[in-house]
Amino acid sequence: MFTVYILYSVSIDRYYIGFTGNLVERLRRHNSYSKGYTGRAKDWAVVYEEAFADKFNSNESQEQ
């Protein structure tokens, strides 16, 4: 099962779109000052999520 998700950070007023097989762990990593786009904030919160049976369909949805 894969999840497409949208995160929002209040501190930088930005959204981030991604997909993962484990949303809880992925959110924890986003909020742990990871490198890259989400590393600029530690207050990311899930504002949308949608589950898919496989990675192909989740990636297709993310690109729309």
Order of alpha helices (4+ residues) and beta strands (2+ residues): beta-beta-alpha-beta-alpha
